[in-house]
C-alpha cells in the first residue's frame, strides 16, 4: 500500500494570514516528502475561507517549486467549473512545470453552497453529466485533433497545448461514489478516489465492491487502483486521540453549512452548526468519530490499515484535519511515517 497526503489552504480566524497558512501548507508537504509519502493533494473550493482553492494548479505550482519528488495534484478539480480545453492545457502545463509529477484528481464537486454560486447554479445531477463529458474530452484533447459536441460544451477540432509528457496524459483519479461514477472511471482508464464520509469500514467494503463490479462490467482490460481518504491523526496516547476526535465535531459543524445552498456564510466566514444538537452520532460522538475516521495511536492504526488494504485500498490518503495546531499536525505526520508506514512499505519491497 502506498501513502498520500491531502491538505487545504484555509483561514479559520480573521487573525490568520494567507502568508502564514501558505508557509504551513508548504511545510506539511515538505515534511510528507521527507517522510516518504508518494503523493500530495489540495482541493478546489470557492467563496469561503474554510477551504481556499480557486485554482488548485496555482497553489500546486507554489508547492512544486518548494518540493522535489512528491507527486502533486488536485483532489479534486470540479468538472462543471472548467472548460475541457482549459483544464487539459492547465493540467499538462503544470505537469511540465513540476517535472512530470501530476496526479490529476477530478470529480463532480461536493458542496451545494458552491454549486449554487458556480456554473450558473448547477444542480448535482448536471454536475455528474459534466464529469461524464469531461473525462473522454480530456483524453481526446491530449491525443490531439479532438472535436466535442455535448450537452455542456461544444468545440471543433482542438489539441491540448502544451501536449502531455506521455501520449495518454497524466494519471487521472476520479472521485467515485455511485456505481455510475465507478463505471465512468474505468471506461476512461482512470483510477478511483473514495471517501466513506462518516460511515465505517463496511462502507469501504461496499465501495470496493462497486469498483470490482464496474471493472467487470466495462471489461476493457483496465484495473483501476483505489485511493481511500480518511481524516487522520496519530495520537501519542488515548487521551490525545480523543482530544483530536473532539476537534472533528467543530470541523463538521462548519463543513455541514456548505452542504446547504443557503448555508450561512458571511463575508467568507462559514457559520457553525453544532452537530451535537442536530447531527448523527457519526458527526458528534468522539468514540464513533475515531473509529469511522482514522484517529488512533500508531499501535492500533496498523491493524486497521491492514483491513483497509484487504478491502482493496491501494493508496491511503491521509487527510490533514483542521482545528488541530500546525505543530501537532507535523508531529502526527512524523509518527505516522515512523511508526505506521514501515509495516506496509517494508512488505512491498
C-alpha positions in Angstrom: 0.0 0.0 0.0 1.2 3.5 -0.9 0.6 6.7 1.1 -0.5 10.1 0.1 -1.4 13.3 2.0 -4.1 16.0 1.4 -4.5 19.4 3.0 -6.0 22.7 2.1 -5.3 26.4 2.4 -7.7 27.8 4.9 -8.3 30.7 7.3 -10.2 29.7 10.5 -10.0 33.1 12.2 -9.6 36.7 11.0 -6.2 36.8 12.7 -4.7 34.2 10.4 -3.0 35.5 7.3 -2.8 33.8 3.9 1.0 34.1 4.1 1.1 32.1 7.4 -1.2 29.5 6.0 0.9 29.2 2.8 4.0 28.6 4.9 2.3 25.9 7.0 0.8 24.2 3.9 4.3 24.0 2.2 5.8 22.7 5.4 3.2 19.9 5.5 4.1 18.8 2.0 7.9 19.1 2.7 7.5 17.0 5.8 5.4 14.4 4.0 8.0 14.3 1.2 10.8 13.8 3.7 8.8 11.1 5.4 8.2 9.0 2.3 4.6 10.0 1.2 4.4 9.5 -2.5 1.7 11.9 -3.4 0.1 15.2 -2.1 -3.2 16.8 -2.9 -5.1 20.1 -2.5 -8.7 20.9 -3.2 -10.7 23.3 -5.4 -13.2 25.4 -3.5 -14.8 28.8 -4.0 -16.4 31.6 -2.0 -15.4 30.9 1.6 -12.4 31.0 3.9 -12.8 27.4 5.2 -11.1 25.8 2.2 -9.5 28.2 -0.2 -8.7 26.8 -3.7 -9.9 29.0 -6.6 -7.4 27.3 -8.9 -5.6 24.4 -7.4 -2.9 24.4 -10.1 -1.7 27.8 -8.9 -1.3 26.5 -5.3 0.3 23.3 -6.6 2.8 25.3 -8.6 3.8 27.1 -5.5 4.3 23.8 -3.6 6.1 22.1 -6.6 8.7 24.9 -6.5 9.4 24.1 -2.9 9.5 20.3 -3.1 11.3 17.9 -5.4 9.9 14.3 -5.5 6.4 14.1 -4.1 3.8 13.8 -6.8 1.2 16.5 -6.7 -2.4 17.0 -7.8 -5.8 18.4 -7.1 -8.3 16.4 -5.1 -10.3 17.3 -6.9 -10.9 19.8 -9.7 -14.6 20.2 -10.1 -15.6 19.2 -13.7 -18.6 21.6 -14.1 -16.4 24.6 -13.2 -13.9 24.1 -16.1 -14.0 24.0 -19.9 -12.3 20.9 -21.2 -9.8 22.8 -23.4 -8.7 24.9 -20.4 -8.4 22.0 -18.0 -6.5 19.9 -20.4 -4.0 22.7 -21.0 -3.7 23.8 -17.4 -3.1 20.2 -16.3 -0.4 19.5 -18.8 1.3 22.8 -18.3 1.6 22.0 -14.5 2.9 18.6 -15.4 5.7 20.1 -17.4 6.4 22.8 -14.8 6.6 20.2 -11.9 8.9 17.8 -13.8 6.2 15.3 -14.6 4.7 15.0 -11.1 1.0 15.5 -11.8 -1.7 13.2 -10.4 -5.0 14.6 -11.7 -7.9 14.2 -9.4 -11.3 15.1 -10.9 -14.9 14.9 -9.7 -18.3 16.5 -10.0 -17.8 18.7 -6.9 -19.2 18.4 -3.4 -20.7 21.5 -1.8 -24.2 22.6 -2.8 -23.2 26.0 -1.5 -20.7 26.2 -4.3 -22.9 24.6 -6.9 -25.5 27.4 -6.3 -22.8 30.0 -7.0 -20.7 28.5 -9.7 -21.6 27.4 -13.3 -24.9 29.4 -13.1 -26.2 27.5 -10.2 -25.7 23.9 -11.4 -27.6 21.0 -9.9 -25.8 17.9 -8.6 -27.2 15.7 -11.4 -26.0 18.1 -14.0 -22.6 18.1 -12.3 -22.4 14.3 -12.8 -23.2 14.9 -16.5 -20.4 17.4 -16.8 -18.0 14.8 -15.3 -19.2 12.2 -17.8 -18.4 14.6 -20.7 -15.1 15.9 -19.3 -13.3 12.6 -19.0 -13.3 11.5 -22.6 -12.8 15.1 -23.7 -9.5 15.3 -21.8 -8.3 12.0 -23.3 -9.2 13.2 -26.7 -7.6 16.7 -26.3 -4.4 15.1 -25.1 -4.3 12.7 -28.0 -5.0 15.7 -30.4 -7.4 16.9 -33.1 -10.4 16.2 -30.9 -13.9 17.7 -31.5 -16.6 17.6 -28.9 -20.3 18.4 -29.3 -22.0 17.6 -26.0 -24.7 19.0 -23.7 -22.3 21.1 -21.6 -19.5 22.0 -24.1 -19.2 22.2 -27.8 -16.0 22.8 -29.8 -14.5 21.9 -33.1 -11.2 20.0 -33.6 -8.8 21.1 -30.9 -5.5 19.9 -29.5 -4.3 20.5 -25.9 -1.3 22.8 -25.7 1.1 22.1 -24.3 1.0 18.4 -25.3 1.3 15.9 -22.4 4.6 14.4 -21.4 3.2 11.0 -22.3 0.7 10.1 -25.1 -2.0 9.1 -22.6 -1.5 12.1 -20.4 -1.0 12.2 -16.6 -2.7 9.7 -14.3 -6.3 10.5 -13.6 -8.2 9.8 -10.3 -12.0 10.1 -10.3 -13.8 10.8 -7.1 -16.3 7.9 -7.2 -19.3 7.0 -5.0 -22.2 5.9 -7.0 -21.9 2.9 -9.5 -22.1 5.2 -12.5 -19.0 7.2 -11.4 -17.0 4.0 -11.0 -18.1 2.9 -14.5 -17.1 6.3 -15.9 -13.6 6.0 -14.3 -13.0 2.5 -15.8 -14.3 3.4 -19.2 -11.8 6.3 -19.3 -8.9 4.4 -17.9 -8.9 6.4 -14.6 -8.3 5.3 -11.1 -10.8 6.0 -8.3 -10.7 8.1 -5.1 -13.2 7.1 -2.5 -14.4 8.5 0.8 -16.5 6.7 3.3 -17.8 10.0 4.6 -18.9 9.5 8.2 -19.5 5.8 7.7 -17.5 2.8 9.0 -15.4 0.0 7.5 -18.5 -1.7 5.9 -18.9 1.3 3.6 -15.3 0.9 2.3 -16.0 -2.8 1.5 -19.1 -1.6 -0.4 -17.2 1.0 -2.3 -14.6 -1.7 -3.3 -17.4 -3.9 -4.5 -18.6 -1.1 -6.7 -15.1 -0.8 -8.2 -15.0 -4.6 -8.8 -18.4 -4.6 -10.4 -17.6 -1.6 -12.7 -14.3 -3.3 -13.8 -16.2 -6.5 -14.7 -19.0 -4.6 -16.5 -16.7 -2.4 -18.6 -14.2 -5.2 -19.3 -11.7 -3.1 -21.2 -8.6 -4.6 -19.6 -8.0 -1.6 -17.2 -7.7 -2.4 -13.5 -8.3 0.9 -11.6 -6.4 1.5 -8.3 -8.4 2.7 -5.3 -7.3 5.6 -3.1 -9.1 5.9 0.2 -9.4 9.2 2.0 -9.7 9.4 5.8 -9.3 12.3 8.2 -6.2 11.1 10.1 -4.4 11.9 13.3 -1.9 9.7 15.2 -2.0 10.4 18.9 0.7 9.6 21.4 -1.9 8.1 23.8 -5.6 7.6 24.2 -6.2 11.0 25.7 -4.6 12.7 22.7 -6.6 10.6 20.3 -9.9 11.6 21.9 -8.9 15.2 22.1 -8.2 15.1 18.3 -11.5 13.4 17.6 -13.3 16.2 19.6 -11.9 18.7 17.1 -13.7 16.9 14.3 -17.0 17.9 15.8 -16.0 21.6 15.4 -14.9 20.9 11.9 -18.1 19.1 11.0 -20.2 21.9 12.3 -18.7 24.3 9.8 -18.4 21.8 7.0 -22.2 21.0 7.0 -23.1 24.6 6.3 -21.5 24.2 2.9 -23.9 21.2 2.1 -26.8 23.7 2.1 -27.3 26.0 -0.8 -28.5 28.6 1.7 -25.7 27.8 4.2 -24.8 30.7 6.5 -21.6 32.2 5.2 -21.0 35.9 5.9 -18.1 37.8 4.3 -16.4 34.4 3.6 -16.8 33.1 7.1 -18.7 29.8 7.5 -21.0 29.7 10.5 -21.0 26.9 13.0 -24.0 24.4 13.3 -23.5 22.2 16.4 -23.7 18.6 15.3 -24.4 17.6 18.9 -27.7 19.3 18.6 -28.8 18.2 15.1 -26.3 15.7 13.7 -26.0 11.9 13.8 -23.6 10.3 16.2 -21.1 9.8 13.4 -20.5 13.6 13.4 -20.8 14.2 17.2 -19.6 11.2 19.2 -15.8 11.2 19.6 -15.6 7.5 20.0 -17.5 6.9 16.8 -15.5 9.6 15.0 -12.2 8.0 16.0 -13.3 4.7 14.5 -15.1 5.9 11.4 -12.3 8.3 10.6 -8.6 7.4 11.4 -7.9 8.9 14.8 -5.8 6.5 16.8 -2.5 5.5 18.3 0.1 4.0 15.9 -0.2 0.6 17.5 -3.9 0.5 16.9 -3.7 2.1 13.5 -1.6 -0.7 11.9 -4.3 -3.4 12.1 -7.0 -1.0 11.0 -5.0 -0.1 7.9 -4.4 -3.8 7.2 -8.2 -4.1 7.0 -8.2 -1.1 4.5 -5.6 -2.9 2.4 -7.7 -6.1 2.5 -10.7 -4.1 1.4 -8.9 -3.0 -1.8 -7.1 0.2 -0.8 -4.0 0.7 -3.0 -3.3 4.2 -1.8 -4.2 5.5 1.7 -4.9 9.3 1.5 -4.1 10.9 4.9 -6.3 14.0 5.2 -4.8 16.6 7.5 -7.8 17.6 9.7 -8.4 21.3 10.5 -8.8 22.5 14.1 -5.6 20.9 15.2 -2.4 23.0 15.6 0.2 23.0 12.9 2.8 21.7 15.3 0.6 18.8 16.2 -0.1 18.1 12.5 3.6 17.8 11.8 4.2 15.5 14.8 1.3 13.3 13.7 2.7 13.0 10.2 6.1 12.1 11.5 4.6 9.5 13.9 2.6 8.0 11.0 5.7 7.8 8.9 7.9 6.4 11.6 5.6 4.0 13.4 2.9 3.0 10.9 4.1 3.2 7.3 7.1 0.8 7.7 4.6 -2.0 8.4 3.4 -1.6 4.9 6.3 -0.2 2.9 8.7 -3.0 4.1 6.2 -5.7 2.9 6.1 -4.2 -0.6 9.9 -4.4 -1.1 
